[in-house]
Amino acid sequence: MPHDMISLRRIRYLVAISLVLIVAFAVRLVDVQAVRAAGYANRADSELAKKSIILAPRGAITDINGVEFARSVISYRILVDQAIVDYPKKLASLAAPILDMKESELLPLLIGDRRYVVINKSVKPAVWRNLEESIDSYNAAIMETENGFSKRLSGFFAERIYAREYPEGELGAAVVGFVNQEGSGAAGLEYSMNSTLAGVNGEYTYSNAGGTIIPGTQKITAEERKGNTIHLTIDRDIQWIAQEAIMKAVKKARALSGTVIVMDPATGEIIAHATYPSFTPGKTQGVDPYRWKNPSVQEVYEPGSTGKVVTFAAAMEEGKVEPETVLTVPYKLKRSIKVFKDHDPHPVLRLTLAGA
């Protein structure tokens, strides 16, 4: 067979194979870009897309005039991504004074390969702003003097959270209560009305590349809802007077504790409710948990003469007595194995219901 015919046949084979490959690639390209395009796009989005929570602030607790006993304020949780910290010693030297930490305390937290390390659970916005600006200034100076992009400091980031503040301190602490580290009510109204005060967190999605949020990809999928504010009938000024009075009375009597309640007799509204000893909400570490209680509603006690109103009201409602009904009042009365006594000894008295 002539050599030219063999070469021509080989060329035809190569052309045929090339055409088959081109058609195969074309079919695959159409499949990827048209037929399955949406599926691949969704898969890529799902691999990049992340979800995060938008924290909702708790409602405030105020007195009758709107003075706040408890409120939520914006705060920041300071974190570090150890994987992108290239110069831990320099970063610790710069950041430690701003975060009110020792360099020896901060440095170990900057070294490693963990992507999420909590440095400070809650700082004021000014602290985070100061840290950001200090790092930016340092990096700008490095670029100007040494043109060293690789020497830039990085690693810190922050999450916006809400911190609970108690502007009035000990005033009304037993009534107001406080929240725990997770932000849920732990005592007082903060605990008993937690579901009312707590907000509903929102949610947003974003695209993530190498642990960094891609700018412009954030999208809110559920708005957060702030918690409800609770308006008390307590008057802050009268509360302060009551607090001072019960403190002096307890100290004068050398008693273990004391509680005073001031009520509006026309409406039954509580306008002051003070307990001593008290505590400062938000600073409960090392405080005896007994102080967290509100004795007037959480302890069992003998009501004394104040209980007469309830007893007499029930008896009158049932038609058993009238205001003029005469009662025999001994000094002491034994019931079962318990002997009940009046505060001061006295002979058997004959008193009307109204006079008792």
C-alpha positions, 0 to 999 in steps of 0.5 A, a space after each residue: 500500500 502506498 505510503 501516501 494512502 496510509 498517511 491520509 487514512 491516519 489523518 482521517 482517523 485523527 480528524 474523526 477522533 478529534 471531532 468526537 472529542 469536540 462533540 463530547 466536550 460540547 455536550 458536556 459544556 452544554 450540560 454544565 452551563 445550561 442543563 445543570 447550571 442552576 444545580 451547580 450554582 446552588 451547590 456552589 452557593 451552598 458551599 459558600 453561604 453561611 448563616 449567622 444570628 442577629 441578636 435581639 435586645 431585651 426590653 427595658 425595665 422602668 419605673 412609673 416615670 420611665 426611669 430605667 432600672 435595666 436596659 440593653 446596650 450595644 457591646 462587642 465580643 472580641 475574638 481572634 482568628 489564630 490562623 491569620 495572626 502572623 506577628 503574635 508578639 507585636 499584636 499582643 504588645 499593641 492590643 493588650 493595653 487597649 483590652 486592659 490585659 497583660 501581654 503575657 495573658 493575651 499572647 497565648 490566645 493569639 498563637 495556634 490554629 483555632 479560627 474562633 477564640 474569645 478574647 473578651 466576652 463584652 467590651 464597650 464600642 469605644 474599646 473595639 473602635 480604639 483597637 481597630 483604629 490602632 491596628 489600622 494606624 500601625 498597618 498604615 505606618 508600616 506600608 509607608 515606612 517599610 512598604 511591607 504588606 506582609 508585615 501588617 497585623 491582623 487576626 482580631 474581629 468582633 461580634 456585636 452583642 447586647 450587654 445588660 446594664 442596671 443604671 440604678 445599681 442596688 436600687 430595687 435590685 431584689 425586684 428587678 433581678 439580673 440576667 446570667 452570662 447567656 443573657 437569660 433572666 436569672 432572678 427577680 423580674 428578669 427571670 419571672 418575666 423572661 419570655 416578655 423581656 426577651 426578644 426574638 433573634 433574627 438571621 442573615 446569610 453571607 458568602 464565606 471565602 477562606 473564613 472571611 465574609 465576602 463584602 456585599 453578600 450579607 442578606 437578612 433573612 429574618 428581622 430581629 424583634 426587640 423584647 417588650 419593655 416592662 413599666 413598673 408602678 414603682 416610683 424611683 424616688 420613693 424607692 430610694 427613700 424606702 431603701 435608705 429607711 430599711 437599711 437604717 432600720 436593719 442596722 439600728 435593730 441589728 437584724 439580719 435583714 428587712 423588707 419594706 413595701 409602700 402601697 397606694 391604698 387607693 389603687 393597690 399599686 406598689 410604689 416602693 419595694 425595698 430589701 436590705 441587705 441588697 446587691 448590685 445586679 451585674 456584679 453578683 460574683 461572690 455574693 451570697 445567693 440568698 441576697 438575690 431573693 426577694 424575701 417578701 415574695 420568696 420566703 415563708 413568714 408570719 404576716 402578723 396583723 397585716 394578715 387580719 385584713 385578708 382573714 376578716 374580708 373572707 369572714 365578712 364575705 361569707 356573712 359570718 361576722 360584721 364590723 361590730 361583732 365582738 371577739 374574744 382575744 386572749 394573749 396566747 392561743 394553742 393550736 395542735 403543738 404550737 402556741 401563738 402569742 401576741 407581741 406583748 402580754 395582756 389579759 383576755 380582751 373583748 374587741 369588736 372586729 373593727 377595733 381588733 
